[in-house]
């Protein structure tokens, strides 16, 4: 405990020092800053969103104006891999420095790879994780994002390096003191931190050669394998790969020669290394050749960011020949902290139950939010006084109004709800599309959008296979030419406004999973009851067909009349009794008492069963009608659930 306290105090002071460096970078011309800060993006739309964020901060004086900022999308929307994106960065810098023989010499460059789709945290898929919230306010009162944390935390690094490129992963927050960086290296330097082997088995681990250079890479190996390889020290810790790597100018120049001729970018060579077929990986294809124990034969077998093919094979041959003579120094920083914004479940844990682990960084569950209750996380959210929010729920950029209820562990992002009940353990987030159309996406917190049909893919408390079967949805309806990943499934309607989008999702919301799992069983039970009533001898007669409360009137003299005979006709008498009982929400005893009084001398076990069965049949009919009405945009409130529950209870009671 004493070590942990000292560790936290050190990191807190390191952060305060970084904030001072950040403020100096804004105010002092002489302060050493990044020459370039470059973000990679998956496509033009994402790049535009990133540029807007940067421009907004520049206009407000929140970024050093002497630094050159750029956002580089993958060309033509094709996924070229993180290595291909890095070649694009090199090309961009060379274009900015046309007169320099080595455009990277004496230049300090920060690159943040942020071109992912955020498939495992889909609420950030439109803009990427880079600008996702961090649960704290910055010292100047602003809500923080991962990008802001990168800018602040890395403000002191330029003064520690003479030249080179620092490459970061856009979904990992790395906390350390820049004074720990020893930039005396030839080639590259991997920034690592000590973490327990239990953490290391879920990430990448560096194996130290004994001289603080990387011997080999161990990616997501078992604890047994890590110990067998000698990667675990006496304290049970490993050298964790943080995704942060420093490239020296000589190494950058060697890579640049692969895409240039005579110091100028060669379009043909560039296209060979920056394309969708090869899809070169920064971490797999640039770093692997730098490990001391790596071989070309094993390099060819190394897992690819895309697919192993001839194009990648040729690129790997040339990359190996260009940089294998360089080495990778291992910079193990301690104290330091590694925070991975990986999946929806990890994100929710970070902002709720784990937030106390980062109190030393002023993290808190509720940031810039108007809320009156505790027990849940909120970021830039408003919660009305009558609303009920479940434990460890997370509300982000939301308005929760009226008598709305949000279930335990549910995540809401960019939605406004009024008098709605949202089940537990789901994610619901809103997206405004180009052109103003709206979409609400909904899925389970543990669901993995990378899951592939027809495999066992979890979806909203059941599996995608069961969901499709229960709702009679075919493969062809969900996927039109794409690979059958949950990510590509055509599940969510595009609507004109947010309310319409929310209403269209109500059927999915009800999948909690009680409603739809029960639905098929309920349908079968009702069908069985109906068949039994057909064979019991109760004769049809003239019926009213709509005997709910508003159609009954009492005259001043106490006599009762029945109005609105629109649905009257020759039918089963159970319909009139069923309508009345369902509308009154009678329990079993009250219903039997009413039926006995209604039938008088015709009451017996057969007629009792017949009329009670019609209570279940009519409750089911109203339940299905309510689902249809909600699919058309109506809000049926609690009635839908009440009718469903009544149908379930009566059917089960009668069939026992």
Secondary structure, 3 states (H helix, E strand, C coil): CHHHHHHHHHHHHHHHHHHHHHHHHHHCCCCCCCCEEEEEECCHHHHHHHHHHHHHHHHCCCCCCCCEEEEEECHHHCCCHHHHHHHHHHHHHHHHCCCCCCCCCCCEEEEEECCCCCHHHHHHCCCCHHHCEEEEECCCCCEEEHHHHHHHHCCCCHHHCCCEEEEEECCEEEECCHHHCCCCCCEEEEEEEEEEHHHHCCCEEEEECCCCEEEEEEECCCHHHHHHCCCCCCCCEEEEEEEEEEECHHHHHHHHHHHEECCEECHHHHHHHCCCCCCCCHHHHHCHHHCCCCCHHHHHHCCCCCCCCHHHHHHHHHHHHHHCCCEEEEEEECCCEEEECCCHHHHHHHHCCCHHHHHHHCCCCEECCECCCCCCEEECCEECCCCEECCCCEEECCEEECCCEECCCCEEECCEEECCEECCCEEEEEEECCCCCEEEEEEECCCCCCCECCCCCEECCEEHHHHHHHCCCCHHHHCCCCCCEHHHCCCCCCECCHHHHHHHCHHHHCCCCHHHHHHHHHHHHHHHHHHHHHCCCCCCEEECCCCCHHHEEECCCCCEEECCCCCCEEECCHHHHHHHHHHHCCCHHHHHHHHHHHHHHHCCHHHHHHHHHHHHHHHHHHHHHHHHHHHCCCCCCCHHHHHHHHHHHHHHHHHC
